[in-house]
């Protein structure tokens, strides 16, 4: 997990989001234990109650389960539940803006799919800051 915090949202929410990202990225798999509250609090120098609040959100969302005396574990089906939610969030919140930009720029599906492999013509032209030709310097 990243050690930097931003001021745009509470730390407990950022902790929750980091655990969610770890589940989505496969770093934490179903059945894996979460780092203990004390470990996270000490490592990131935050109050244990802050970590607990972030973890409790994960429990409330049924992504993590508490096992008395053992800790918290990623629940079976957590990743698929998260993927469903994240996909829905993307389609409702981010896609309309992206689609509008695509339409405004007049991009075609082929251009979008090939965009990562082809460079625009301006990138392939020689740069004006390139090394001068030694033959021209002698003149």
Secondary structure, 3 states (H helix, E strand, C coil): CCCCCCCCCCHHHHHHHHHHHHHHCCCCCCCCECCCHHHHHHHHCCCHHHHHHHHHHHHHCCCEEEECCCEEEECCCHHHHHHHHHHHHHHHHHHHHHHHHHHHHCCCHHHHHHCCCCCCHHHHCCCCCCCCCHHHHCC
